[in-house]
Amino acid sequence: MLPVSKNYSGYRSYEYLRAGVDYQDFELCREIDRVPAYAGLTLGDAQRARVERLLTESIVISLHEHPVVMPEDVTQLVDLIRTGRDRTGFEGLARSGMTAVFDNFMDGTSCVTSLAGWKWTDVIADLGLRFSDIAHQDYVVHATSVRDIRAAKENGRLALVAGLEAATMIENELDRIDILYGFGVRQMGIAYSEANGLGSGLKEDRDGGLTKFGQAAVERMNRLGMAIDISHSGDLTSMDVIRHSTVPVFITHAGSRTVWNSKRMKPDEVIKACAERGGVIGIEAAPHTTLSAAHPRHSLDSVMDHFTHLVDLVGIEHVAFGPDTLFGDHVALHEMFSGSMSTGDRRDNHPRVEYVDGLENPAECFWNIVGWLVARDYSDDEIRAVVGENVLRVLDQVWI
Ligand SMILES: [Zn+2]
């Protein structure tokens, strides 16, 4: 983990309001040192200096996170979500080394009953409340263009890109995509676990592919310049989206089904098709997802088994990272929402972990990823490509 950015003033979420008076207060998790620091890397002084230099000099982009802070008592999470006031983890982000983070605003209040069924008004409230908070400080900037990301790098700020896990809340109204774009959303998934008007998600037994409305939605996202994510889409729906989109699409957070055979991972055929059209796959690290036979106890090593496989499969220029972490107990969160998710989790086949060692939260991810790459002598150019430049190349084509 890096030292705190000198540009972070210590701002805490919603501190311009009165906690407990203007909004409901919760005791929150620690953003730093909630779990022990990762001990799996043995770097010499020169290697540590190289990690720090690479993180400081490079444009570092996470394709998928939830950089918000959970309540200390996870049973209060639903209550916090109902308020719509997710707490951005400014302190942890200020030590992450990231230039840009794709923040997925999945917490519409109706996710209490179904993660796939966010209501339109909930999403608008979530976006407005978060951006109001972000507007009251100057370390994190809401980014809507590649220019904004480059400016954040130059100014020592962190660019936050708004994304949505799925397009379910647009129902069957194409213009809602424009409205989301107008509110600053720059990346959206097609379907989450359950099918919607666009296509099928991973939970479905049968995948109907991209619907006619889904085709129109993909076309609208192409015309608007909104990046498309197929991480949670079914295999057939994913292939249809790749073929139908006129620009590359992202798999922002997944891994390879060849490395770990679960539904939540992507078949190599989908990954190859995505890369052939110029797309990039961000490697996932949420608990019990990107496991491997060699490392069935989920840790940085399991996640990097997906990395090496994908580099062999499609080339390093199509690989990135979307660790999908948050500040708090992610395993407990999964337990609470297990009915709505599609982790394809084979509980009987691998040891359960309390957290993913090395990739537990947004503050530590890129230090450990770059450390792992430095320890194995990847070149500066290769490291810069996978931690940011590959994503920037796609964004240059997509965000018109
Ligand atoms: Zn997701």
Boltz pocket constraint, residues with backbone or C-beta under 6 A from the ligand:
constraints:
  - pocket:
      binder: B
      contacts: [[A, 165], [A, 231], [A, 232], [A, 253], [A, 324]]
      max_distance: 6.0
